[in-house]
């Protein structure tokens, strides 16, 4: 399938629970402008005819919607380099479906011997910048396309960091030729956890590097030293996240915006309501620019 573009409108993270909804089999009249999937959920099924039922569903959905592949397994920040087996599986899936966008994370999640269930932070140093840019180059060369890298949610920062996160991301995008998947919920989580200003972070991001936005909910744990934000994607988008999104979109204009909900997944109408709010913010941004 040919590569297409993500529209500057709201989409959803596609889960099996909502296959029938997005295909209109339940009579729903409101549909996402695009969908995003974790490609790892579709790996390793080539031994089944046509890849099995999940690929039949995904193939039908891909005929209707622009699609984004949000990878969680390349482990680009690992000292040993990215996971080559993951990259090959991802390349095969891209060849099959021709997604409009491919992304991964500013993180690491394994080494030569083990894989971890978390996306772990990297130090913001010149050495890591070189390493991470090299790994992105390997991915982009293999996929023959530009990819996006998502800003992380962090519990801690490295004492030896040589630059701040935004400076690192801007330098990485310039050096590697990649773009940014701007997760605004991650901004809230990281800034609260690290004692930073979320508004300043959002204001420092250059809209020209942003190819996609994520909005999500998170949980908060109470600890003696203060609250800890946990990026669990298990609830509606929080009010501060909406405010930060409005702040950014007012400056950047409409961009492809994902409602990301990965745990405690709600019924489809809940996602529709979240999509509607994102779309209204984008319309308001256009109207205010023309006022």
Backbone as CSV, one residue per row, in Angstrom:
resi,resn,N_x,N_y,N_z,CA_x,CA_y,CA_z,C_x,C_y,C_z
1,UNK,0.844,-1.195,0.000,0.000,0.000,0.000,0.875,1.239,0.000
2,UNK,0.496,2.303,-0.710,1.325,3.501,-0.772,1.285,4.264,0.538
3,UNK,2.377,4.976,0.810,2.429,5.828,1.983,1.514,7.035,1.781
4,UNK,0.825,7.442,2.830,-0.097,8.564,2.741,0.275,9.584,3.813
5,UNK,-0.636,10.489,4.130,-0.380,11.503,5.142,-1.413,11.401,6.251
6,UNK,-1.001,11.746,7.471,-1.954,11.851,8.562,-2.647,13.195,8.465
7,UNK,-3.966,13.235,8.542,-4.671,14.521,8.487,-4.497,15.292,9.786
8,UNK,-4.546,16.619,9.737,-4.429,17.441,10.948,-5.733,17.452,11.726
9,UNK,-6.068,16.316,12.285,-7.333,16.113,12.995,-7.112,15.009,14.012
10,UNK,-8.156,14.676,14.772,-8.017,13.725,15.877,-8.178,12.287,15.416
11,UNK,-7.315,11.423,15.958,-7.400,9.990,15.739,-7.386,9.253,17.065
12,UNK,-7.448,7.928,17.012,-7.436,7.116,18.230,-6.408,6.007,18.126
13,UNK,-5.919,5.582,19.298,-5.121,4.377,19.363,-6.046,3.179,19.196
14,UNK,-5.827,2.412,18.145,-6.751,1.334,17.783,-6.541,0.101,18.659
15,UNK,-7.623,-0.356,19.260,-7.624,-1.578,20.056,-8.671,-2.532,19.485
16,UNK,-8.474,-3.837,19.711,-9.390,-4.835,19.150,-10.833,-4.592,19.581
17,UNK,-11.020,-4.046,20.777,-12.354,-3.742,21.287,-13.136,-2.836,20.350
18,UNK,-12.423,-2.022,19.559,-13.086,-1.013,18.732,-12.969,-1.289,17.233
19,UNK,-12.516,-2.474,16.839,-12.450,-2.796,15.407,-13.806,-2.580,14.736
20,UNK,-14.846,-3.144,15.329,-16.172,-3.054,14.702,-16.699,-1.625,14.676
21,UNK,-16.345,-0.841,15.700,-16.803,0.549,15.744,-16.223,1.360,14.596
22,UNK,-14.908,1.258,14.388,-14.289,2.091,13.356,-14.656,1.619,11.953
23,UNK,-15.109,0.379,11.829,-15.583,-0.113,10.536,-17.072,0.145,10.331
24,UNK,-17.732,0.744,11.321,-19.146,1.077,11.175,-20.082,-0.094,11.332
25,UNK,-19.599,-1.205,11.879,-20.439,-2.390,11.998,-21.415,-2.290,13.166
26,UNK,-21.241,-1.303,14.026,-22.167,-1.116,15.143,-23.030,0.130,14.938
27,UNK,-23.005,0.682,13.758,-23.867,1.810,13.449,-23.371,3.146,13.942
28,UNK,-22.102,3.220,14.386,-21.564,4.493,14.865,-21.419,5.477,13.708
29,UNK,-21.745,6.736,13.993,-21.726,7.757,12.951,-20.527,8.687,13.060
30,UNK,-19.750,8.579,14.139,-18.577,9.419,14.334,-17.338,8.530,14.263
31,UNK,-16.426,8.897,13.384,-15.255,8.064,13.155,-13.982,8.884,13.312
32,UNK,-12.884,8.245,13.669,-11.618,8.974,13.763,-11.126,9.375,12.382
33,UNK,-10.318,10.422,12.346,-9.710,10.827,11.073,-8.577,9.882,10.689
34,UNK,-8.013,9.197,11.667,-6.921,8.251,11.432,-6.781,7.373,12.670
35,UNK,-6.001,6.314,12.561,-5.799,5.408,13.690,-4.312,5.115,13.859
36,UNK,-3.965,4.760,15.081,-2.583,4.379,15.371,-2.570,3.000,16.017
37,UNK,-1.580,2.188,15.676,-1.434,0.862,16.276,0.002,0.684,16.757
38,UNK,0.150,-0.193,17.752,1.479,-0.639,18.158,1.843,-1.816,17.239
39,UNK,2.789,-1.658,16.337,3.064,-2.723,15.367,3.486,-4.034,16.006
40,UNK,4.104,-3.959,17.194,4.528,-5.194,17.855,3.355,-6.141,18.113
41,UNK,2.135,-5.595,18.211,0.961,-6.448,18.430,0.634,-7.294,17.201
42,UNK,1.277,-6.993,16.074,0.972,-7.691,14.825,2.189,-8.439,14.287
43,UNK,3.242,-8.538,15.076,4.424,-9.298,14.677,4.179,-10.798,14.855
44,UNK,4.972,-11.597,14.137,5.052,-13.030,14.384,3.830,-13.821,14.013
45,UNK,3.013,-13.304,13.098,1.788,-14.022,12.720,1.804,-14.459,11.259
46,UNK,2.965,-14.371,10.607,3.028,-14.666,9.184,2.866,-16.149,8.871
47,UNK,2.989,-17.005,9.908,2.776,-18.421,9.681,1.312,-18.775,9.509
48,UNK,0.408,-17.869,9.868,-1.020,-18.104,9.699,-1.474,-17.607,8.330
49,UNK,-2.503,-18.227,7.751,-2.992,-17.749,6.458,-3.388,-16.278,6.539
50,UNK,-2.736,-15.446,5.737,-3.035,-14.024,5.735,-2.647,-13.316,7.016
51,UNK,-1.907,-14.027,7.889,-1.522,-13.422,9.156,-2.548,-13.611,10.253
52,UNK,-3.645,-14.326,9.988,-4.634,-14.577,11.017,-5.693,-13.505,11.109
53,UNK,-6.641,-13.663,12.037,-7.775,-12.733,12.146,-7.379,-11.291,12.385
54,UNK,-6.345,-11.035,13.218,-6.011,-9.640,13.510,-5.547,-8.913,12.261
55,UNK,-4.882,-9.628,11.358,-4.446,-8.984,10.115,-5.612,-8.788,9.152
56,UNK,-6.580,-9.652,9.222,-7.774,-9.415,8.388,-8.500,-8.161,8.849
57,UNK,-8.606,-7.985,10.168,-9.204,-6.757,10.705,-8.369,-5.544,10.313
58,UNK,-7.050,-5.642,10.544,-6.188,-4.496,10.282,-6.176,-4.146,8.794
59,UNK,-6.209,-5.156,7.943,-6.247,-4.895,6.510,-7.501,-4.158,6.099
60,UNK,-8.635,-4.543,6.671,-9.895,-3.864,6.352,-9.866,-2.415,6.836
61,UNK,-9.302,-2.191,8.018,-9.233,-0.839,8.571,-8.255,0.019,7.767
62,UNK,-7.140,-0.577,7.334,-6.141,0.165,6.563,-6.669,0.601,5.203
63,UNK,-7.693,-0.072,4.686,-8.297,0.341,3.418,-9.094,1.635,3.567
64,UNK,-9.458,1.978,4.811,-10.321,3.134,5.063,-9.558,4.299,5.682
65,UNK,-8.663,3.996,6.610,-8.050,5.039,7.441,-6.552,5.187,7.185
66,UNK,-6.046,6.426,7.184,-4.593,6.604,7.332,-4.167,5.994,8.668
67,UNK,-2.971,5.421,8.677,-2.531,4.673,9.852,-1.141,5.115,10.275
68,UNK,-0.939,5.175,11.585,0.366,5.459,12.168,0.833,4.232,12.942
69,UNK,2.102,3.857,12.773,2.709,2.770,13.533,3.542,3.373,14.658
70,UNK,3.146,3.105,15.899,3.869,3.621,17.062,4.607,2.467,17.729
71,UNK,5.871,2.309,17.372,6.673,1.195,17.864,7.079,1.406,19.314
72,UNK,7.149,0.306,20.057,7.566,0.361,21.454,8.750,-0.551,21.739
73,UNK,9.383,-1.100,20.683,10.367,-2.142,20.941,11.729,-2.000,20.302
74,UNK,12.025,-0.914,19.602,13.319,-0.814,18.936,14.472,-0.582,19.916
75,UNK,14.179,0.020,21.073,15.190,0.268,22.104,16.387,1.025,21.533
76,UNK,16.106,2.177,20.959,17.123,2.940,20.241,18.252,3.429,21.138
77,UNK,17.984,3.615,22.431,19.013,4.116,23.333,19.876,3.054,23.965
78,UNK,19.654,1.783,23.662,20.456,0.719,24.264,21.916,0.838,23.843
79,UNK,22.825,0.575,24.772,24.253,0.693,24.479,24.689,-0.245,23.360
80,UNK,24.010,-1.393,23.252,24.352,-2.365,22.212,23.735,-2.018,20.863
81,UNK,22.955,-0.969,20.800,22.287,-0.616,19.558,20.887,-1.172,19.509
82,UNK,20.150,-0.770,18.493,18.739,-1.146,18.381,18.561,-2.642,18.189
83,UNK,17.338,-3.099,18.399,16.982,-4.505,18.248,16.740,-4.791,16.765
84,UNK,17.694,-5.476,16.123,17.620,-5.716,14.677,16.426,-6.586,14.307
85,UNK,16.096,-7.563,15.142,14.949,-8.430,14.836,13.659,-7.624,14.845
86,UNK,13.527,-6.714,15.817,12.357,-5.836,15.862,12.286,-4.966,14.612
87,UNK,13.428,-4.431,14.200,13.448,-3.563,13.022,13.019,-4.324,11.775
88,UNK,13.467,-5.560,11.619,13.079,-6.335,10.439,11.584,-6.631,10.431
89,UNK,11.034,-6.976,11.592,9.589,-7.206,11.675,8.818,-5.927,11.354
90,UNK,9.322,-4.810,11.858,8.676,-3.533,11.591,8.728,-3.200,10.109
91,UNK,9.862,-3.457,9.474,10.002,-3.179,8.044,9.017,-4.016,7.226
92,UNK,8.850,-5.282,7.584,7.903,-6.141,6.877,6.479,-5.621,7.016
93,UNK,6.130,-5.162,8.216,4.781,-4.653,8.438,4.565,-3.340,7.683
94,UNK,5.598,-2.510,7.636,5.490,-1.264,6.861,5.309,-1.564,5.379
95,UNK,6.032,-2.557,4.868,5.877,-2.938,3.465,4.457,-3.413,3.183
96,UNK,3.862,-4.077,4.153,2.521,-4.630,3.952,1.438,-3.555,3.991
97,UNK,1.567,-2.591,4.913,0.464,-1.649,5.135,0.762,-0.205,4.723
98,UNK,2.017,0.142,4.480,2.342,1.494,4.068,1.797,2.560,4.990
99,UNK,2.144,2.521,6.280,1.585,3.508,7.210,2.005,4.926,6.846
100,UNK,1.170,5.874,7.216,1.480,7.273,6.954,2.624,7.764,7.826
101,UNK,2.774,7.184,9.009,3.813,7.627,9.933,4.321,6.442,10.730
102,UNK,5.610,6.501,11.113,6.220,5.509,11.988,6.952,6.268,13.093
103,UNK,6.853,5.772,14.310,7.494,6.447,15.435,8.016,5.434,16.443
104,UNK,8.923,5.897,17.287,9.393,5.145,18.444,9.724,6.149,19.545
105,UNK,10.505,5.762,20.542,10.649,6.541,21.764,12.086,6.973,22.031
106,UNK,12.221,8.082,22.720,13.506,8.549,23.223,13.781,7.796,24.522
107,UNK,14.251,6.561,24.362,14.385,5.677,25.522,15.232,4.469,25.160
108,UNK,15.406,3.603,26.143,15.968,2.274,25.905,15.170,1.280,26.727
109,UNK,15.155,0.018,26.297,14.312,-0.973,26.975,14.916,-2.374,26.934
110,UNK,16.238,-2.449,26.800,16.853,-3.762,26.800,18.348,-3.675,26.556
111,UNK,18.995,-4.853,26.606,20.408,-4.959,26.267,20.609,-6.224,25.460
112,UNK,21.829,-6.677,25.345,22.108,-7.844,24.505,21.480,-9.122,25.043
113,UNK,21.076,-9.114,26.308,20.605,-10.349,26.939,19.145,-10.308,27.382
114,UNK,18.595,-9.144,27.632,17.262,-9.044,28.216,16.462,-7.931,27.557
115,UNK,15.118,-8.072,27.632,14.208,-6.997,27.247,13.393,-6.624,28.477
116,UNK,13.173,-5.332,28.659,12.481,-4.841,29.837,11.108,-4.293,29.449
117,UNK,10.140,-4.346,30.362,8.783,-3.888,30.041,8.609,-2.377,30.151
118,UNK,9.693,-1.635,30.373,9.599,-0.187,30.552,10.414,0.539,29.494
119,UNK,9.990,1.780,29.213,10.742,2.669,28.342,11.585,3.555,29.244
120,UNK,12.870,3.265,29.330,13.741,3.872,30.327,14.447,5.103,29.763
121,UNK,14.674,6.131,30.603,15.242,7.387,30.099,16.712,7.252,29.735
122,UNK,17.170,8.127,28.844,18.570,8.166,28.452,19.194,9.455,28.989
123,UNK,20.512,9.465,29.207,21.178,10.716,29.604,21.235,11.680,28.426
124,UNK,21.087,12.949,28.704,21.132,13.960,27.648,22.559,14.500,27.550
125,UNK,23.380,13.736,26.847,24.796,14.046,26.687,25.148,14.062,25.208
126,UNK,26.311,14.618,24.890,26.774,14.641,23.510,26.988,13.223,22.987
127,UNK,27.504,12.337,23.848,27.746,10.955,23.424,26.428,10.250,23.101
128,UNK,25.402,10.455,23.948,24.115,9.825,23.677,23.464,10.426,22.433
129,UNK,23.651,11.708,22.211,23.112,12.336,21.009,23.682,11.665,19.767
130,UNK,24.978,11.445,19.733,25.605,10.776,18.590,25.073,9.358,18.436
131,UNK,25.001,8.633,19.558,24.538,7.246,19.521,23.091,7.159,19.043
132,UNK,22.238,8.001,19.606,20.812,7.930,19.271,20.586,8.325,17.813
133,UNK,21.295,9.347,17.349,21.157,9.767,15.956,21.600,8.654,15.012
134,UNK,22.666,7.939,15.369,23.121,6.820,14.540,22.058,5.731,14.455
135,UNK,21.412,5.416,15.592,20.388,4.376,15.597,19.170,4.793,14.765
136,UNK,18.774,6.053,14.881,17.662,6.539,14.057,18.023,6.447,12.580
137,UNK,19.266,6.776,12.257,19.706,6.663,10.867,19.578,5.246,10.345
138,UNK,19.908,4.259,11.172,19.778,2.859,10.753,18.316,2.512,10.484
139,UNK,17.425,2.998,11.338,15.994,2.737,11.144,15.494,3.412,9.871
140,UNK,15.834,4.668,9.698,15.334,5.404,8.536,15.902,4.842,7.243
141,UNK,17.138,4.382,7.261,17.717,3.754,6.071,16.995,2.454,5.735
142,UNK,16.677,1.666,6.769,16.008,0.373,6.526,14.572,0.575,6.069
143,UNK,13.871,1.527,6.679,12.468,1.747,6.336,12.300,2.666,5.128
144,UNK,13.393,3.349,4.763,13.373,4.308,3.647,12.333,5.403,3.875
145,UNK,12.333,5.918,5.081,11.393,6.976,5.450,11.893,7.687,6.701
146,UNK,11.405,8.895,6.890,11.658,9.657,8.111,10.743,9.135,9.209
147,UNK,11.254,9.062,10.437,10.433,8.619,11.561,10.316,9.752,12.585
148,UNK,9.419,9.556,13.539,9.251,10.473,14.664,9.759,9.805,15.939
149,UNK,10.271,10.620,16.854,10.717,10.139,18.158,9.901,10.848,19.235
150,UNK,9.345,10.076,20.168,8.479,10.629,21.208,9.281,11.069,22.433
151,UNK,8.986,12.276,22.914,9.560,12.726,24.187,9.075,11.829,25.321
152,UNK,9.934,11.536,26.289,9.591,10.536,27.306,8.798,11.109,28.474
153,UNK,8.215,10.208,29.256,7.757,10.544,30.613,8.846,10.062,31.562
154,UNK,9.222,10.920,32.505,10.381,10.591,33.350,10.031,10.700,34.835
155,UNK,10.626,9.794,35.606,10.567,9.862,37.068,11.784,10.573,37.632
156,UNK,12.873,10.589,36.857,14.136,11.134,37.349,14.935,11.692,36.181
157,UNK,15.959,12.476,36.527,16.900,12.998,35.538,18.310,12.566,35.937
158,UNK,19.190,12.460,34.959,20.570,12.096,35.242,21.344,13.308,35.760
159,UNK,22.138,13.098,36.793,22.920,14.195,37.368,23.938,14.736,36.373
160,UNK,24.386,13.893,35.444,25.434,14.297,34.497,24.877,14.799,33.163
161,UNK,23.578,15.084,33.088,23.015,15.627,31.844,23.785,16.877,31.416
162,UNK,24.065,16.956,30.105,24.808,18.089,29.565,23.903,19.108,28.883
163,UNK,22.635,18.767,28.722,21.676,19.682,28.089,20.290,19.337,28.593
164,UNK,19.339,20.250,28.400,17.978,19.939,28.822,17.284,19.115,27.739
165,UNK,16.088,18.633,28.068,15.406,17.704,27.161,15.062,18.354,25.827
166,UNK,14.543,19.567,25.853,14.174,20.227,24.605,15.404,20.487,23.739
167,UNK,16.496,20.923,24.352,17.723,21.129,23.593,18.205,19.838,22.953
168,UNK,18.121,18.737,23.697,18.526,17.438,23.164,17.637,17.040,21.983
169,UNK,16.329,17.206,22.141,15.393,16.800,21.086,15.600,17.629,19.824
170,UNK,15.752,18.931,19.965,15.971,19.771,18.789,17.268,19.379,18.073
171,UNK,18.323,19.141,18.844,19.591,18.735,18.242,19.463,17.374,17.565
172,UNK,18.721,16.463,18.188,18.532,15.132,17.618,17.777,15.199,16.297
173,UNK,16.699,15.979,16.254,15.922,16.094,15.017,16.768,16.682,13.889
174,UNK,17.605,17.652,14.221,18.455,18.260,13.203,19.525,17.286,12.725
175,UNK,20.150,16.584,13.658,21.258,15.705,13.297,20.783,14.440,12.592
176,UNK,19.675,13.867,13.060,19.202,12.598,12.507,18.220,12.771,11.359
177,UNK,17.673,13.988,11.206,16.667,14.184,10.156,15.333,13.576,10.504
178,UNK,15.074,13.347,11.790,13.793,12.794,12.233,12.891,13.934,12.678
179,UNK,11.682,13.596,13.109,10.760,14.559,13.677,10.397,14.179,15.090
180,UNK,9.524,14.983,15.683,9.089,14.759,17.063,7.643,14.309,17.114
181,UNK,7.399,13.226,17.829,6.053,12.885,18.260,5.906,13.551,19.627
182,UNK,5.116,14.621,19.661,5.043,15.456,20.862,3.940,14.941,21.775
183,UNK,4.329,14.220,22.826,3.380,13.700,23.814,3.217,14.734,24.919
184,UNK,2.079,15.418,24.928,1.876,16.519,25.864,1.556,15.994,27.261
185,UNK,0.933,14.830,27.357,0.758,14.214,28.674,2.111,13.915,29.308
186,UNK,3.080,13.460,28.499,4.418,13.193,29.027,5.084,14.462,29.555
187,UNK,4.776,15.596,28.920,5.306,16.867,29.413,4.795,17.125,30.825
188,UNK,3.479,16.966,31.019,2.916,17.176,32.352,3.533,16.225,33.363
189,UNK,3.604,14.936,33.012,4.134,13.929,33.938,5.575,14.254,34.314
190,UNK,6.418,14.495,33.321,7.832,14.744,33.584,8.038,16.035,34.372
191,UNK,7.328,17.086,33.987,7.546,18.379,34.637,7.111,18.358,36.093
192,UNK,5.998,17.693,36.411,5.588,17.576,37.805,6.599,16.733,38.580
193,UNK,7.004,15.605,37.996,7.934,14.721,38.699,9.301,15.359,38.932
194,UNK,9.736,16.209,38.001,11.083,16.778,38.073,11.101,18.225,38.545
195,UNK,9.919,18.783,38.850,9.869,20.145,39.333,10.148,21.191,38.277
196,UNK,9.726,20.926,37.033,9.932,21.849,35.924,8.618,22.530,35.556
197,UNK,8.679,23.532,34.697,7.488,24.268,34.274,6.980,23.714,32.952
198,UNK,5.784,23.133,32.971,5.226,22.532,31.763,4.947,23.574,30.686
199,UNK,4.506,24.765,31.079,4.223,25.817,30.101,5.497,26.231,29.370
200,UNK,6.589,26.366,30.111,7.857,26.722,29.481,8.307,25.647,28.506
201,UNK,8.101,24.398,28.875,8.474,23.283,27.996,7.691,23.381,26.691
202,UNK,6.373,23.506,26.783,5.530,23.564,25.588,5.918,24.753,24.711
203,UNK,6.201,25.875,25.329,6.565,27.080,24.574,7.911,26.940,23.868
204,UNK,8.775,26.068,24.365,10.111,25.923,23.791,10.156,24.990,22.587
205,UNK,9.088,24.219,22.358,9.078,23.252,21.255,8.816,23.964,19.932
206,UNK,9.660,23.710,18.957,9.491,24.274,17.623,8.412,23.475,16.888
207,UNK,7.281,24.089,16.536,6.224,23.337,15.839,6.683,22.703,14.534
208,UNK,7.732,23.242,13.930,8.186,22.726,12.639,8.691,21.292,12.725
209,UNK,9.097,20.840,13.909,9.614,19.472,14.021,8.525,18.479,14.422
210,UNK,7.330,18.955,14.751,6.277,18.084,15.295,5.457,17.475,14.163
211,UNK,5.442,16.137,14.100,4.661,15.443,13.092,3.393,14.813,13.618
212,UNK,3.279,14.717,14.935,2.119,14.072,15.552,2.097,14.467,17.021
213,UNK,0.899,14.525,17.598,0.734,14.833,19.016,-0.003,13.687,19.698
214,UNK,0.393,13.376,20.916,-0.332,12.419,21.756,-0.939,13.137,22.958
215,UNK,-2.182,12.785,23.249,-2.868,13.225,24.462,-3.329,11.985,25.209
216,UNK,-3.169,11.988,26.525,-3.548,10.807,27.305,-3.789,11.218,28.753
217,UNK,-4.254,10.257,29.532,-4.390,10.442,30.962,-3.263,9.752,31.700
218,UNK,-3.160,10.015,32.992,-2.145,9.383,33.829,-2.705,9.235,35.241
219,UNK,-2.015,8.494,36.051,-2.408,8.356,37.456,-1.424,9.121,38.333
220,UNK,-1.827,9.368,39.568,-0.980,10.090,40.527,-0.870,9.285,41.811
221,UNK,0.361,9.018,42.220,0.618,8.338,43.481,1.042,9.366,44.531
222,UNK,0.519,9.233,45.732,0.898,10.124,46.831,2.050,9.516,47.620
223,UNK,3.114,10.307,47.795,4.291,9.874,48.538,4.680,10.964,49.534
224,UNK,5.425,10.621,50.575,5.825,11.630,51.573,6.555,12.825,50.953
225,UNK,7.305,12.576,49.863,8.061,13.655,49.221,7.230,14.419,48.194
226,UNK,5.969,14.040,48.038,5.117,14.720,47.070,4.518,13.752,46.071
227,UNK,3.646,14.252,45.192,2.977,13.372,44.229,3.934,12.864,43.154
228,UNK,3.650,11.657,42.672,4.400,11.063,41.571,3.421,10.744,40.456
229,UNK,3.640,11.323,39.286,2.801,11.070,38.126,3.278,9.804,37.421
230,UNK,2.322,8.940,37.045,2.635,7.680,36.363,1.900,7.658,35.034
231,UNK,2.638,7.519,33.970,2.106,7.598,32.608,1.475,6.255,32.221
232,UNK,0.235,6.013,32.700,-0.377,4.695,32.482,-1.410,4.665,31.365
233,UNK,-1.746,5.818,30.782,-2.706,5.879,29.667,-3.998,5.144,30.012
234,UNK,-4.472,5.315,31.248,-5.634,4.557,31.687,-6.828,5.393,32.070
235,UNK,-6.871,6.648,31.610,-7.980,7.525,31.972,-8.113,8.626,30.933
236,UNK,-9.151,9.442,31.111,-9.374,10.552,30.183,-8.233,11.566,30.271
237,UNK,-8.068,12.337,29.225,-7.061,13.392,29.196,-7.346,14.386,30.326
238,UNK,-6.322,14.734,31.098,-6.499,15.641,32.225,-6.622,17.091,31.791
239,UNK,-7.146,17.919,32.683,-7.393,19.320,32.334,-6.109,20.088,32.044
240,UNK,-5.045,19.846,32.805,-3.793,20.546,32.516,-3.262,20.140,31.148
241,UNK,-3.373,18.874,30.811,-2.930,18.416,29.492,-3.715,19.118,28.387
242,UNK,-5.030,19.263,28.569,-5.838,19.997,27.578,-5.377,21.448,27.481
243,UNK,-5.099,22.065,28.602,-4.650,23.457,28.581,-3.315,23.607,27.848
244,UNK,-2.403,22.677,28.096,-1.108,22.714,27.418,-1.274,22.471,25.915
245,UNK,-2.168,21.572,25.573,-2.455,21.306,24.155,-3.006,22.557,23.476
246,UNK,-3.979,23.202,24.109,-4.558,24.429,23.557,-3.467,25.493,23.390
247,UNK,-2.601,25.590,24.361,-1.517,26.573,24.312,-0.609,26.315,23.101
248,UNK,-0.283,25.043,22.882,0.611,24.714,21.768,-0.089,24.871,20.418
249,UNK,-1.307,24.378,20.302,-2.032,24.428,19.031,-2.328,25.870,18.629
250,UNK,-2.558,26.751,19.609,-2.787,28.155,19.289,-1.595,28.757,18.560
251,UNK,-0.412,28.238,18.829,0.808,28.719,18.169,1.151,27.918,16.924
252,UNK,0.919,26.606,16.982,1.363,25.717,15.907,0.334,25.532,14.809
253,UNK,-0.961,25.672,15.148,-2.006,25.327,14.202,-2.351,23.847,14.297
254,UNK,-3.363,23.399,13.559,-3.811,22.002,13.654,-2.726,20.998,13.263
255,UNK,-2.657,19.916,14.023,-1.710,18.838,13.770,-2.396,17.500,14.063
256,UNK,-1.949,16.416,13.439,-2.511,15.103,13.770,-2.406,14.841,15.268
257,UNK,-3.541,14.567,15.910,-3.589,14.470,17.370,-4.244,13.163,17.784
258,UNK,-3.528,12.372,18.550,-4.011,11.054,18.961,-4.562,11.074,20.375
259,UNK,-5.735,10.481,20.565,-6.235,10.157,21.898,-5.686,8.776,22.234
260,UNK,-4.760,8.753,23.192,-4.029,7.520,23.530,-4.610,6.941,24.822
261,UNK,-5.134,5.720,24.731,-5.777,5.088,25.902,-5.469,3.601,25.836
262,UNK,-4.502,3.148,26.641,-3.969,1.785,26.506,-4.354,0.831,27.616
263,UNK,-4.794,1.336,28.777,-5.219,0.468,29.872,-6.604,0.911,30.331
264,UNK,-7.353,-0.030,30.930,-8.722,0.269,31.346,-9.473,0.937,30.192
265,UNK,-9.441,0.294,29.034,-9.922,0.886,27.782,-11.437,1.087,27.833
266,UNK,-11.906,2.287,27.499,-13.337,2.591,27.607,-14.116,2.166,26.368
267,UNK,-15.438,2.313,26.438,-16.277,2.106,25.262,-16.006,3.202,24.232
268,UNK,-16.316,2.900,22.993,-15.999,3.797,21.883,-16.554,5.215,22.052
269,UNK,-17.785,5.421,22.539,-18.292,6.803,22.683,-17.422,7.692,23.573
270,UNK,-16.724,7.121,24.541,-15.834,7.909,25.389,-14.679,8.462,24.555
271,UNK,-14.132,7.637,23.674,-13.059,8.095,22.793,-13.573,9.146,21.812
272,UNK,-14.790,8.966,21.330,-15.390,9.943,20.418,-15.472,11.312,21.078
273,UNK,-15.867,11.339,22.348,-15.960,12.612,23.065,-14.591,13.270,23.197
274,UNK,-13.553,12.488,23.482,-12.205,13.028,23.585,-11.721,13.555,22.224
275,UNK,-12.004,12.808,21.163,-11.655,13.272,19.812,-12.338,14.592,19.506
276,UNK,-13.607,14.693,19.877,-14.369,15.907,19.603,-13.759,17.118,20.271
277,UNK,-13.269,16.947,21.495,-12.669,18.085,22.200,-11.377,18.512,21.510
278,UNK,-10.568,17.551,21.091,-9.328,17.895,20.382,-9.629,18.612,19.070
279,UNK,-10.600,18.124,18.332,-10.953,18.760,17.058,-11.473,20.174,17.272
280,UNK,-12.245,20.395,18.326,-12.761,21.744,18.594,-11.628,22.708,18.926
281,UNK,-10.626,22.233,19.653,-9.478,23.083,19.965,-8.740,23.465,18.689
282,UNK,-8.624,22.515,17.762,-7.949,22.833,16.503,-8.759,23.815,15.660
283,UNK,-10.081,23.660,15.643,-10.929,24.614,14.918,-10.816,25.999,15.539
284,UNK,-10.828,26.056,16.861,-10.686,27.351,17.551,-9.360,28.020,17.207
285,UNK,-8.318,27.212,17.070,-7.009,27.773,16.731,-7.017,28.410,15.350
286,UNK,-7.675,27.741,14.408,-7.782,28.286,13.047,-8.613,29.571,13.062
287,UNK,-9.746,29.535,13.776,-10.634,30.720,13.833,-9.907,31.914,14.447
288,UNK,-9.141,31.682,15.513,-8.452,32.789,16.175,-7.370,33.383,15.287
289,UNK,-6.767,32.557,14.441,-5.755,33.076,13.534,-6.351,33.958,12.441
290,UNK,-7.625,33.663,12.092,-8.273,34.399,11.014,-9.111,35.584,11.545
291,UNK,-9.175,35.677,12.872,-9.998,36.756,13.469,-9.352,38.118,13.252
